[in-house]
Amino acid sequence: MVLDPAAARGLSQAALPRRAHVCLLTGAEAGTDTWATAVAIGAGAVLQMPEQEGELIRELAEAVEAARDEGRGGEVGQVIAVIGGSGGAGVSLFAAALAQSAADALLVDLDPWGGGIDLLMGCENLPGLRWPDLSLQGGRLAWLAVRDGLPRHRGISLLSGTRRGQELDCGAVGALIDAGRRGAVTVVCDLPRRLTDAVQVALDRADLVVLVCPCDVRSCAATATIVPVLATINPNLGLVVRGPSPGGLRAAEVADIAGVPLLASMRVQPRLVEQLEHGGLRLRRRSPLAAAARRVLALLPNSTAVPGGRAA
């Protein structure tokens, strides 16, 4: 509800029940009487126009989100953080597969030196915000505004890095994840192994942290070294093991050595690298990658996977 001072005074005199998301707008700096009226009616904000037009837009967006949340019965989205147990584990690929397999997803690229996950998805030419374009004011982002500003590819909203690396602001990362959660979408975070402040924010907010590990001895050893560090940030850890297994090591053995539950394992997917070089990831329903992604998504409450995954 948006009121001018006269309407606010009338509302105060009528002694009507208070309601959320009331804004009182003034054309000049608010005086004592205006503030007293705002307190009397329970206004959430007193804004001077046009100087505080941006704050009004944010208040309206939050009111819309609150109404949507009420209509959903308070349903929120789930957050999955994907990180490599070793270098070259295929983290971005599995994060992309999770996003493509979810009913509605936000894919967040948190590797500032990875060249941009939009390249892997094959949507680098789509218009929309990338990390350098994201300007955060007020510590909160409205999901509807975020969704409308981001590239959307095959049903996925994504925020990608660019070809020029830059460190990410941890406040912006937290605000983006929170916006996706409030929007009731599955938020998938693609993390580097370097535990920056931004990465730790994503790990802390995650409902599930997925470690991806190749099925070889050295990768297994590397995964075992990072598990205790991750567990201090978020104990909800699980392992996805990626083939091939050149020495005959089994996925269950990798999980035992790493000391985390095995969520899924997947064999080699033929011609995948070639596909990524020519148009980006197109997840096929019966592929090992899609099957592993669906198994992980099935572990999350309120997370709906697309039956069989999205068609290529």
C-alpha positions in Angstrom: 0.0 0.0 0.0 1.4 3.4 -1.0 0.1 6.5 0.7 0.7 10.3 0.7 0.6 12.1 4.1 -3.1 13.1 3.8 -4.2 9.5 3.1 -2.0 8.3 5.9 -3.5 10.7 8.4 -7.0 9.5 7.4 -6.0 5.9 7.8 -4.6 6.7 11.3 -7.8 8.4 12.3 -9.9 5.5 11.1 -8.0 3.2 13.4 -8.0 0.4 10.8 -5.9 -2.8 11.4 -2.2 -2.5 10.5 -0.9 -4.4 7.4 2.5 -5.2 6.0 4.3 -3.4 3.2 2.9 0.1 3.7 5.0 3.0 2.3 4.4 6.7 3.0 5.6 9.0 0.3 6.5 12.6 0.7 7.6 15.4 -1.7 9.9 17.0 0.9 11.9 15.8 3.9 9.6 14.2 6.4 8.8 16.2 9.5 7.8 15.2 13.0 4.1 15.0 12.2 4.7 12.8 9.2 6.9 10.4 11.2 4.4 10.2 14.0 1.7 9.3 11.4 4.0 6.7 9.9 4.5 5.1 13.3 0.7 5.2 14.0 -0.2 3.3 10.9 2.8 0.9 11.0 4.4 2.1 7.8 7.4 0.1 6.8 9.1 3.0 5.0 8.9 6.8 4.7 10.3 7.8 1.3 11.0 11.1 -0.2 10.2 11.4 -3.9 11.8 11.4 -6.4 15.1 11.0 -4.5 14.2 7.6 -3.1 12.5 6.2 -6.1 14.8 3.2 -6.1 13.9 2.3 -2.6 10.2 2.5 -3.5 10.8 0.0 -6.4 12.5 -2.4 -4.0 9.7 -2.1 -1.5 7.1 -2.9 -4.2 9.1 -5.9 -5.4 9.4 -7.3 -1.9 5.6 -6.9 -1.5 5.0 -8.8 -4.7 7.4 -11.6 -3.5 5.7 -11.7 -0.1 2.3 -12.2 -1.8 3.7 -15.0 -4.0 5.3 -16.7 -0.9 1.9 -16.5 0.9 0.2 -18.1 -2.2 2.8 -20.9 -2.1 2.3 -21.6 1.6 5.8 -20.4 2.4 7.5 -22.8 0.1 11.2 -22.0 -0.5 13.8 -23.3 -2.9 16.7 -25.5 -2.2 20.4 -24.6 -2.5 23.1 -27.1 -3.8 26.7 -26.2 -3.8 29.0 -28.2 -6.1 32.7 -28.3 -5.6 35.6 -30.4 -6.8 37.4 -32.9 -4.6 40.3 -32.4 -6.9 41.2 -30.3 -9.9 39.6 -31.1 -13.2 36.7 -33.0 -11.5 34.1 -31.7 -13.8 32.3 -29.5 -11.3 30.9 -27.0 -13.8 29.6 -29.8 -15.9 27.7 -31.5 -13.0 26.4 -28.2 -11.7 25.0 -27.5 -15.2 23.5 -31.0 -15.3 21.7 -30.4 -12.0 20.3 -27.1 -13.2 19.1 -28.7 -16.5 17.5 -31.6 -14.5 15.6 -29.4 -12.0 12.1 -28.1 -12.8 13.1 -24.5 -12.3 16.7 -23.5 -11.5 19.1 -20.6 -11.0 22.7 -21.6 -11.9 25.3 -19.4 -10.2 28.9 -19.3 -11.5 31.1 -18.6 -8.5 34.4 -19.4 -10.2 35.7 -15.9 -11.2 38.6 -17.4 -13.2 36.7 -20.1 -14.9 36.0 -18.2 -18.1 32.2 -18.1 -17.7 29.8 -21.0 -17.3 27.7 -19.4 -20.1 30.3 -20.9 -22.5 29.7 -24.4 -21.2 25.9 -23.9 -21.5 26.3 -22.6 -25.1 24.5 -19.3 -24.3 27.4 -16.8 -24.2 25.6 -14.6 -26.8 22.4 -14.3 -24.9 21.7 -10.8 -23.5 21.4 -10.4 -19.8 23.4 -9.6 -16.6 26.8 -11.2 -15.8 28.6 -10.7 -12.5 30.3 -7.4 -13.5 26.9 -6.0 -14.3 25.3 -6.9 -10.9 24.9 -3.8 -8.7 23.7 -4.5 -5.2 22.2 -1.8 -3.0 20.4 -2.3 0.3 21.6 -5.9 0.9 18.6 -7.6 -0.7 17.6 -8.6 -4.2 14.0 -9.2 -5.4 13.8 -12.5 -7.2 11.4 -11.2 -9.9 13.9 -8.5 -10.8 16.8 -10.9 -10.8 15.0 -13.4 -13.0 14.0 -10.8 -15.5 17.6 -9.4 -15.7 19.5 -12.7 -16.2 20.0 -14.7 -19.3 17.5 -17.6 -19.5 18.6 -20.7 -21.5 16.5 -23.9 -21.8 14.5 -23.0 -18.7 17.5 -22.1 -16.6 18.3 -18.6 -15.2 22.0 -18.2 -14.9 24.5 -15.7 -13.6 27.8 -16.3 -15.3 31.3 -14.9 -14.9 33.0 -13.3 -17.9 36.2 -13.8 -19.9 37.9 -11.3 -17.5 38.3 -12.6 -14.0 37.3 -10.6 -11.0 36.7 -11.4 -7.3 33.1 -11.7 -6.3 31.5 -9.7 -3.5 30.3 -12.1 -0.7 27.3 -9.8 0.1 26.1 -10.0 -3.5 26.5 -13.8 -3.5 24.5 -14.2 -0.4 21.8 -11.8 -1.6 21.5 -13.6 -4.9 21.2 -17.1 -3.3 18.6 -15.8 -0.9 16.6 -14.3 -3.7 16.5 -17.6 -5.6 15.5 -19.4 -2.4 12.7 -17.0 -1.8 11.7 -17.5 -5.4 11.2 -21.2 -4.7 13.7 -22.3 -7.4 16.6 -24.8 -7.1 19.8 -22.7 -6.7 22.9 -24.5 -8.0 26.2 -22.9 -7.2 29.3 -23.9 -9.2 32.3 -23.4 -6.9 36.1 -23.4 -7.3 38.3 -25.2 -4.9 39.7 -21.9 -3.7 37.7 -21.1 -0.5 37.2 -17.3 -0.9 34.7 -15.4 1.2 32.1 -15.7 -1.6 32.6 -19.4 -1.8 32.2 -19.8 1.9 28.9 -17.9 1.8 27.6 -20.3 -0.7 28.8 -23.3 1.2 27.2 -22.0 4.4 23.8 -21.4 2.7 23.7 -24.8 0.9 21.2 -27.4 1.9 23.6 -29.9 0.3 27.2 -29.7 -0.7 28.1 -32.1 -3.5 31.8 -33.1 -3.9 32.7 -34.3 -7.4 35.6 -36.7 -7.6 37.2 -38.6 -10.5 37.6 -42.3 -9.9 41.4 -42.5 -9.5 43.8 -42.7 -6.6 45.3 -39.2 -6.7 41.8 -37.5 -7.0 40.6 -39.7 -4.1 43.5 -38.6 -1.9 42.9 -34.9 -2.8 39.2 -35.3 -2.0 40.1 -36.7 1.4 42.1 -33.6 2.2 39.4 -31.1 1.5 36.5 -32.9 3.3 37.5 -31.9 6.8 37.7 -28.2 5.7 34.3 -28.3 4.0 32.7 -30.1 6.9 33.6 -27.3 9.3 31.5 -24.9 7.1 28.7 -27.3 6.2 28.4 -30.9 7.4 25.8 -31.8 4.8 28.3 -33.3 2.4 27.9 -36.0 -0.3 30.0 -37.5 -3.0 29.5 -37.9 -6.8 32.2 -40.1 -8.4 33.0 -39.7 -12.1 34.5 -42.4 -14.2 36.5 -43.8 -15.8 38.4 -45.9 -13.2 41.8 -46.6 -14.8 43.0 -48.6 -11.8 39.8 -50.5 -11.1 38.9 -48.3 -8.1 35.2 -48.5 -7.2 33.0 -45.6 -6.3 32.1 -47.0 -2.9 35.8 -47.3 -2.1 36.3 -43.6 -3.0 33.5 -42.7 -0.7 34.9 -44.8 2.2 38.4 -43.2 1.8 36.9 -39.6 1.6 34.6 -40.3 4.6 31.4 -38.9 3.0 28.3 -40.6 1.7 28.1 -41.7 -1.9 25.3 -39.9 -3.6 25.8 -41.1 -7.2 28.4 -42.4 -9.6 28.5 -42.1 -13.4 30.4 -43.7 -16.2 32.1 -42.0 -19.0 29.7 -40.3 -21.4 30.8 -40.7 -25.1 31.5 -37.6 -27.2 30.6 -35.3 -24.4 33.7 -33.1 -24.9 32.9 -32.7 -28.6 29.3 -31.7 -27.7 30.5 -29.0 -25.3 32.7 -27.6 -28.0 29.8 -27.4 -30.5 26.9 -25.7 -28.9 27.2 -26.4 -25.1 25.7 -28.9 -22.9 22.5 -30.6 -24.1 21.6 -33.1 -21.5 20.1 -36.3 -22.8 17.5 -38.1 -20.7 19.3 -41.4 -20.6 22.8 -40.1 -20.2 24.9 -41.1 -17.2 25.2 -37.4 -16.3 21.4 -36.8 -16.3 20.8 -40.0 -14.2 23.4 -38.9 -11.6 21.9 -35.4 -11.4 18.4 -36.8 -10.9 19.6 -39.0 -8.1 21.1 -36.0 -6.3 18.0 -33.8 -6.8 15.8 -36.6 -5.4 17.6 -36.2 -2.0 16.3 -32.7 -1.5 12.9 -31.9 0.0 10.6 -29.8 -2.2 12.9 -30.1 -5.2 11.2 -31.3 -8.4 13.3 -32.8 -11.2 12.1 -32.8 -14.7 11.0 -36.3 -15.5 13.9 -37.9 -17.3 15.7 -34.5 -17.5 15.2 -31.9 -20.2 15.4 -33.0 -23.8 18.5 -32.1 -25.7 
